[in-house]
Each structure stands twice: as C-alpha cells, then as structure tokens.
Amino acid sequence: MEKQDLTKGNVTKTLIKYALPMITTSLFQSVYSIVDIIVAGRFIGGNGISAINNASLIMNLMTQIAIGLTMGGNVLISQYFGARNVEAQKKSVGTIFVLSIGFGVISGVIFFNLAEILLRLLGAPSLEFAVVYLKICAIGMPFIFGYNALSAILRALGNSQITMEIIIISSCCNVVCDILFVALFSFGIAGTAVGTLISQVLSFILALTYVIRHREAYSFEKKYIKIDREKAGLIIKLGFPIALQWTVASISWLAVAFLINRYGINVSAGNGISNKIKDFCQLFISAMASAGATMAAQNLGAKEYERGRKVMIDCMKINLLIATILIILAEIFAPVLVSIFSTDAAVSEVAVVNLRIEIIAQWFYAGFLTFNVLATGAGDTMFVLANSFLNCIVVRLVLAFILEHFMGVMGVYIACMVAPLSSVPVGYWYYKSNKWKKSIGAEKKKTERRQCSV
C-alpha cells in the first residue's frame, strides 16, 4: 500500500479500509506483552506475572510518551499532506524522526539507571524479577521511539499496511524468542525481556529499511533528516499535550498498581492478567480512534469540515458496536480467558473478578476516545490533555483512594471502571461546540502568514 488520500471516497469504507491494518497491527503489538505474561505464568509463576505487570506499567509510561510525541508529528504531516504543502511535509518528517531518536536515547538511560528506585516506589512485590525485566527493556527505548516515529510518518501519509506487516513479523519473532529463551533454555524473566528487546529492534530496522527504500514517497530525504526549529516547535506544541495526556494516564495506573500491590502477589498477578485482557480488548477501540484522528486531520487540513465530522460519527458507531461485543464475550468467557495465563486458582479467581468489573469501561472508552478524534485531528491537543486529566487524575485516582478505604481492592476496580465515563459528556460538548473547526482554521492562518513573510 502506498500513500493514501483520505479526503476522498466513501467515508465509512475509507475509514474501515484504513483502520483494519492498524487494528491488526495493534493486535500483534499486544502479542509482545501477552506472550510474556503467558510464558511467565506457565514457566515462572506468580512472581513472573507480577514482575512483568509492574515493570510494564513503568515501560508503558515512556512508550505512551513516544506515541504522544509522534502523534504530534502524525497530525502535522497529515495536515500538510491534506493542504498539499510538500516542503513543510518533508521538514516535518525529518524533524520528528531525529527528535524521537534523541528522546529515546535519553529515556533509555534514565530508566535503566532508575529501574530499582522506581519499582521500590511502586511497591512491586517481586522486586528482583521486575528490576531485571525493566532494565533489559529500557535498552530498547531508542528503538521504540524510532519505530513510533516511522510508523507515524507512514500512517500520516495513508499507509497503515506496511506497519501491520512489520508488527506481524516482529511479534512472531517475540513468540519464538520467548519459547526458546524461557521454555527451552530456562533463562527466566531475563529471557522474556530479551525476546521483547530483539523484537523491538527488528521492527525498527524493518520500518527504517522500508522508508529509506521509498524515501521520495514518504519525504524521507537525506537533506531533511535534521531538526527544523519551526517544525520541532509545532510538533512539540501538538505532541506534548498528547504525550502528557498519556503520561497522566500512566501515572494514574501506577498509583492504582501501588494500591493493588499492597494486597500481595496473588492480587498483583491477578490484576496483571486482567490488565492484559482489558488492554487487548481496548486496542480495537484505540486503533479505530487513531485511524479516525489521522483521517480527520487530512480532511480538516483540506478544510473538508463536514467530512471530518462524519469521520468521527462513523468511528463512534463502529467503536460502540465493538465495545458491546467485547464486553459480552469477556463477561461470558472470563474464566476461560484467565486460564490461558495461569493455572493458579488463587490468581485466577482475582483476575476473573477484576476483569468482569473493569471490562464495562470499554463502553466509556469508546465514547471518550472517539470524541477526541476531532480534537486530535484538529491539533487541539490541549483539550485532549484536559479531558484525559479529568478522568485519570480527578476521577480515577481520587475515587480509587476513597473507595479502597471503604471497600478494599473491589473499590479500586470499581473506580477504574467508572472513571472514563466522566470524559464522555465533556467530549460531546467539544464536538457540539465546533471548536475543532476554529482550531484548525487558526493554525492554518498562522502557517499561511509565516509562509508569506518568508
């Protein structure tokens, strides 16, 4: 699949066609962590599951920052593509790539050296296991940031197919590595981390090779592979609020993990299993929303406001349907799903209860994330940040600490289920206010004025 103009054709069909590879990509990306948990549960036990769960929460903090930063580049490149501004598009591509690699190296060094301190603050029950896993995974941060930058470039220009193919290959690599290093060679928790690291390096190399081979189509030309100050400023302006949004979300989940870790290894491991199943379910909704945001950005960049609005509406219908199906399946088959990860009765019992409560939140995530499609596509990322802060900090954290005091760990589960509901009416207000039209219009006027002054 080459570059795709998302401003043309039937909205529903174009959205689904563009989103399907992204959903498939997300499915295979989830294999990284899911396989680690399954292998740990079968060959290491509750300590392994708990360690991976806690270390992964910290790793997700930086991964979400990478996604947020590169989403700023994705929006900017998509808008320039829609506006047919080739020169600005090329500068944005080079800038987001160099910026991402730099942030990846810095974050890798920080997390490698602070691994034990961070995990102690989190109260991780299986500290020694978790430190080993986190340190090895931290080495892969430059490749995570780099891959996300390349993926953002490809998706911004309408190519979601190649990222799917790359992730399928790297996910299969991860499965093979886990089987070899843990099941066959008994390397323990280090084996699962090394398998993940190898897969991340592979995905980056494959994406970089593809973009270099098609450098003209994706504006990846040597003279533009540098930081352009103006574009860096715009990328950070757009991406920082999204990165901060995901950081806020990750911090809230770290606080939730702190509460849950106090109940011991079985509860921590059960929560880890529940989280993986919930994350797997939510990736369908998140991937559809990401596809909608890119498609909306291209259309708003082309001033196709009504088409941009319809992208969000169609995305909402699809996501609500997906959420309903996933909730029904998870409620019915919760014990079966949990048994895939662990045969420990105590761990499984906790995981089933946790899953059946928190899976209801998929309805609320469908509404919350889909209303953000227009805001993200318009570059109004401060709204996205504010709405996320509302449900992650104001509601989830406050409610979790209050309900945990009165109801124990069940109160934490309920707080996590209810929290995203708070952002749905705020998202609806934003959609009805038409502020997303003003946001994109204001940004384009600024760009035009800058170009005229050159």
C-alpha positions in Angstrom: 0.0 0.0 0.0 1.4 3.4 -1.0 0.3 6.8 0.2 -3.5 7.2 0.5 -5.5 10.3 0.2 -8.2 10.0 3.0 -10.0 13.1 1.8 -11.7 11.2 -1.0 -14.2 8.3 -1.4 -17.0 7.0 0.8 -16.2 7.9 4.4 -17.2 4.7 6.1 -15.5 2.4 3.6 -12.3 4.5 3.6 -12.2 4.6 7.4 -12.6 0.9 7.7 -10.1 0.1 4.9 -7.6 2.4 6.5 -8.3 1.2 10.1 -8.2 -2.5 9.6 -4.4 -2.7 9.1 -4.0 -0.5 12.2 -6.3 -2.8 14.2 -4.3 -5.8 13.1 -1.1 -4.0 13.9 -2.4 -3.3 17.4 -3.4 -6.9 17.8 0.0 -8.2 17.0 1.7 -5.5 19.1 -0.3 -6.8 22.1 1.3 -10.2 21.5 4.6 -8.8 22.9 3.3 -8.4 26.4 0.6 -11.1 26.3 3.1 -13.8 25.3 5.5 -12.6 28.0 2.7 -13.0 30.6 1.6 -16.4 29.4 5.1 -17.8 29.3 5.9 -16.2 32.7 2.7 -17.7 34.2 3.5 -21.2 32.8 7.2 -21.4 33.5 8.0 -18.8 36.2 4.8 -18.4 38.2 3.0 -15.6 40.0 6.3 -13.8 40.7 7.0 -13.6 37.0 3.5 -12.3 36.2 3.6 -9.7 39.0 7.1 -8.6 37.9 6.2 -8.1 34.3 3.0 -6.3 35.2 4.8 -3.7 37.4 7.7 -3.3 35.1 5.4 -3.0 32.1 3.4 -0.2 33.8 6.7 1.8 34.0 7.7 1.0 30.5 4.3 2.0 29.2 4.8 5.4 30.7 7.7 6.1 28.3 6.1 4.2 25.4 3.0 6.4 25.7 5.2 9.5 25.7 6.7 8.2 22.4 3.3 7.7 20.9 2.2 11.1 22.1 5.2 12.9 20.7 5.0 11.1 17.3 1.2 11.7 17.2 2.0 15.4 17.1 4.1 14.7 14.0 1.4 12.5 12.6 -1.2 15.3 12.9 1.2 17.9 11.4 2.3 15.7 8.5 -1.4 14.7 7.8 -2.5 18.3 7.7 0.4 19.3 5.4 -0.5 16.4 3.2 -4.1 17.4 3.1 -3.1 21.0 2.3 -0.7 19.8 -0.4 2.3 21.6 1.3 5.1 19.3 0.2 8.1 21.3 1.5 6.6 21.6 5.0 5.7 17.9 5.0 9.4 17.0 4.2 10.7 19.2 7.0 8.2 17.7 9.5 9.2 14.1 8.6 12.9 14.7 9.2 12.3 16.6 12.4 10.0 14.0 14.0 12.5 11.2 13.3 15.5 13.0 14.7 13.6 14.2 17.8 12.2 10.8 18.5 15.6 9.1 18.4 17.0 11.7 20.8 14.2 11.3 23.3 14.5 7.5 23.1 18.2 7.5 24.0 17.6 9.9 26.9 14.7 7.9 28.3 16.5 4.6 27.9 19.5 5.9 30.0 17.2 7.3 32.7 15.0 4.2 33.1 17.9 1.8 33.1 19.6 3.7 35.9 16.5 4.3 38.0 14.8 0.9 37.5 15.1 -0.3 41.1 14.2 3.1 42.6 11.1 3.3 40.5 10.0 -0.2 41.3 10.6 0.3 45.0 8.4 3.4 44.9 5.7 1.3 43.2 5.9 -1.3 45.9 6.5 -4.1 43.4 6.2 -7.5 45.3 8.7 -9.3 43.0 11.3 -6.6 43.0 14.3 -8.6 41.9 12.4 -10.1 38.9 10.9 -6.7 38.0 14.3 -4.9 38.0 15.8 -7.4 35.6 12.9 -7.1 33.2 12.8 -3.3 33.3 16.5 -2.8 32.8 16.6 -5.0 29.7 13.5 -3.4 28.2 15.0 0.1 28.9 17.7 -0.7 26.4 15.1 -0.8 23.7 13.7 2.7 24.3 15.5 4.3 21.3 14.1 1.6 19.0 10.6 2.1 20.5 10.7 5.9 19.9 12.3 5.4 16.4 9.7 2.9 15.3 6.8 5.0 16.5 8.2 8.0 14.6 8.5 5.9 11.4 5.0 4.4 12.0 3.6 7.9 12.4 5.1 9.1 9.1 3.7 6.1 7.3 0.2 6.4 8.8 0.1 10.2 8.3 0.5 9.6 4.6 -2.2 6.9 4.5 -0.1 3.8 4.6 -1.2 1.6 7.5 -0.5 -1.6 5.7 3.3 -1.8 6.0 3.2 -1.1 9.8 0.9 -4.1 10.1 3.2 -6.4 8.2 6.2 -5.3 10.2 4.5 -5.8 13.6 3.3 -9.3 12.5 6.9 -10.3 11.7 8.3 -8.8 15.0 5.5 -10.3 17.1 6.2 -13.8 15.6 9.9 -13.2 16.5 8.9 -12.4 20.1 6.9 -15.6 20.4 9.8 -17.7 19.1 12.3 -15.9 21.4 10.1 -16.5 24.5 9.7 -20.2 23.7 13.5 -20.5 23.1 14.8 -18.4 26.0 12.3 -19.3 28.7 10.6 -22.6 27.9 13.6 -24.3 26.3 16.7 -22.6 27.7 15.2 -21.6 31.1 16.6 -18.1 31.1 13.7 -17.0 33.3 12.4 -13.4 33.5 15.5 -12.2 31.6 14.6 -14.4 28.7 11.1 -12.7 28.3 12.7 -9.3 28.3 15.5 -10.2 25.8 12.8 -11.6 23.5 10.9 -8.3 23.7 14.0 -6.3 23.1 15.0 -8.3 20.0 11.5 -7.9 18.5 11.6 -4.1 19.1 15.0 -3.8 17.4 13.7 -5.8 14.4 10.5 -3.7 14.0 12.6 -0.5 13.9 15.1 -1.9 11.4 12.3 -3.2 9.1 10.4 0.2 9.2 13.6 2.2 8.6 14.6 0.0 5.7 11.1 0.4 4.1 11.1 4.2 4.4 14.6 4.5 3.1 13.7 2.4 0.0 10.7 4.6 -0.6 12.3 7.8 0.6 10.7 10.0 -2.1 7.2 8.8 -1.5 7.5 9.4 2.3 9.5 12.6 2.2 12.4 10.8 3.9 15.2 12.6 2.0 18.7 12.9 3.5 18.9 16.7 3.4 15.7 16.9 5.5 16.8 14.4 8.2 17.5 17.1 10.7 15.7 19.2 13.2 13.9 22.2 11.7 13.2 24.6 14.6 9.8 25.8 13.4 8.6 22.3 12.7 10.1 21.0 16.0 8.2 23.7 17.8 4.9 22.8 16.1 5.4 19.0 16.7 6.2 19.6 20.4 3.2 22.0 20.6 0.9 19.4 19.2 2.6 16.3 20.6 3.5 17.4 24.1 -0.1 17.7 25.4 -0.8 14.2 23.9 2.3 12.8 25.5 1.4 14.5 28.7 -2.1 13.0 28.4 -0.7 9.5 28.2 1.8 10.3 30.9 -1.1 11.3 33.2 -2.9 8.1 32.3 0.2 6.0 33.0 0.8 7.8 36.3 -2.8 7.1 37.4 -2.3 3.4 36.6 0.9 3.4 38.5 -0.9 4.8 41.5 -3.6 2.1 41.1 -0.9 -0.6 41.0 0.5 0.8 44.2 -2.9 0.3 45.9 -3.2 -3.2 44.4 0.3 -4.3 45.3 -0.4 -3.9 49.0 -2.7 -6.9 48.7 0.1 -9.3 47.8 1.4 -11.3 44.9 -1.8 -13.2 44.1 -3.8 -9.9 43.7 -1.0 -8.2 41.9 -0.6 -11.1 39.5 -4.4 -11.4 39.0 -4.6 -7.7 38.2 -1.7 -8.2 35.7 -3.7 -10.9 33.9 -6.9 -8.7 33.9 -4.9 -5.7 32.6 -3.6 -7.7 29.6 -7.1 -9.0 28.7 -8.6 -5.5 29.1 -5.7 -3.9 27.0 -6.3 -6.5 24.3 -10.0 -5.6 24.2 -9.4 -1.9 24.2 -6.8 -1.9 21.4 -9.6 -2.4 18.9 -11.2 0.9 20.1 -7.9 2.7 20.4 -6.8 1.7 16.9 -10.0 2.8 15.3 -9.8 6.1 17.1 -6.2 6.6 16.0 -7.2 5.8 12.4 -10.1 8.3 12.7 -7.8 11.0 14.0 -5.4 10.7 11.1 -8.3 10.7 8.6 -9.9 13.7 10.3 -6.5 15.5 10.2 -6.2 15.1 6.5 -9.8 16.3 5.9 -9.5 19.2 8.3 -6.2 20.2 6.7 -8.1 20.3 3.4 -10.9 22.3 5.1 -13.4 19.4 4.5 -15.1 20.1 7.8 -18.3 18.2 7.2 -16.4 15.1 6.0 -14.2 15.4 9.1 -17.3 15.4 11.3 -18.7 12.3 9.6 -15.4 10.5 10.2 -15.9 10.9 13.9 -19.6 9.9 13.8 -18.9 6.7 11.8 -15.9 6.0 14.1 -18.2 6.3 17.1 -20.8 3.9 15.7 -18.2 1.3 15.0 -16.5 1.7 18.4 -19.7 1.3 20.4 -20.5 -1.8 18.5 -17.0 -3.2 19.1 -17.3 -2.4 22.8 -20.6 -4.1 23.2 -19.3 -7.3 21.6 -16.1 -7.4 23.6 -18.0 -6.8 26.9 -20.4 -9.6 26.3 -17.6 -12.0 25.3 -15.4 -11.1 28.3 -18.3 -11.5 30.8 -19.2 -14.9 29.5 -15.7 -16.3 28.9 -13.7 -14.6 31.7 -12.7 -17.9 33.4 -11.5 -19.4 30.1 -9.6 -16.2 29.1 -7.8 -16.1 32.5 -6.9 -19.8 32.4 -4.8 -19.1 29.3 -2.4 -17.1 31.5 -2.4 -19.0 34.8 -3.4 -22.3 36.4 -3.1 -20.9 39.9 -6.6 -21.0 41.4 -5.9 -18.0 43.8 -4.6 -15.8 41.0 -7.3 -16.8 38.6 -10.1 -16.0 41.0 -8.8 -12.5 41.5 -8.3 -12.0 37.7 -11.9 -13.1 36.9 -13.5 -10.7 39.4 -11.3 -7.8 38.3 -12.0 -8.4 34.6 -15.7 -8.7 34.9 -15.9 -5.3 36.7 -13.5 -3.3 34.7 -14.4 -4.6 31.2 -17.6 -2.5 31.4 -15.4 0.6 31.0 -15.0 -0.3 27.3 -18.3 1.5 26.5 -17.0 4.6 28.2 -13.6 4.4 26.4 -15.4 4.1 23.1 -17.2 7.4 23.7 -14.2 9.2 25.3 -11.6 8.2 22.8 -13.8 8.7 19.7 -14.9 12.2 20.7 -11.1 13.0 20.9 -10.8 12.1 17.2 -11.8 15.6 16.1 -9.7 17.4 18.7 -6.6 15.3 17.8 -7.2 15.7 14.1 -7.6 19.5 14.5 -4.5 19.8 16.5 -6.4 20.9 19.6 -4.3 18.6 21.8 -4.7 20.8 24.9 -8.3 19.7 25.0 -7.3 16.1 24.7 -4.9 16.6 27.7 -7.5 18.3 29.8 -10.2 15.7 29.2 -7.7 12.9 30.0 -6.6 14.6 33.2 -10.3 14.8 34.3 -10.9 11.0 34.1 -7.4 9.8 35.0 -6.5 12.1 38.0 -9.6 13.9 39.1 -11.9 10.9 39.0 -9.8 7.6 38.8 -7.2 8.4 41.4 -9.4 10.3 43.8 -12.2 7.7 43.6 -9.8 4.8 43.8 -8.3 6.1 47.1 -11.7 6.8 48.6 -13.4 3.5 47.6 -10.3 1.5 48.5 -10.6 2.9 52.0 -14.2 1.7 52.4 -14.4 -1.3 50.0 -10.8 -2.7 49.8 -9.5 -3.8 46.4 -13.0 -4.1 45.0 -13.3 -0.3 45.4 -10.2 0.2 43.2 -11.7 -2.0 40.4 -15.0 0.0 40.5 -13.2 3.3 40.4 -11.2 2.2 37.3 -14.4 1.1 35.6 -16.3 4.4 36.3 -13.5 6.9 35.6 -13.6 7.2 31.8 -17.4 7.9 31.9 -16.6 11.4 33.2 -14.9 12.4 30.0 -17.8 11.4 27.7 -20.0 14.4 28.3 -17.0 16.8 28.0 -16.1 15.2 24.7 -19.7 15.6 23.4 -19.7 19.3 24.4 -16.5 19.8 22.5 -18.0 18.2 19.4 -21.2 20.3 19.5 -19.3 23.5 20.1 -17.5 23.3 16.7 -14.3 24.4 18.4 -12.4 21.8 16.4 -13.2 23.9 13.2 -11.8 27.1 14.8 -8.7 25.3 16.0 -7.7 24.0 12.5 -8.6 27.3 10.9 -6.5 29.3 13.3 -3.5 27.0 12.8 -3.7 27.3 9.0 -3.9 31.1 9.1 -0.7 31.2 11.2 1.1 28.9 8.8 0.0 31.0 5.8 1.2 34.2 7.4 4.6 32.6 8.2 4.9 31.4 4.6 4.0 34.9 3.2 6.7 36.5 5.4 9.5 34.3 4.0 
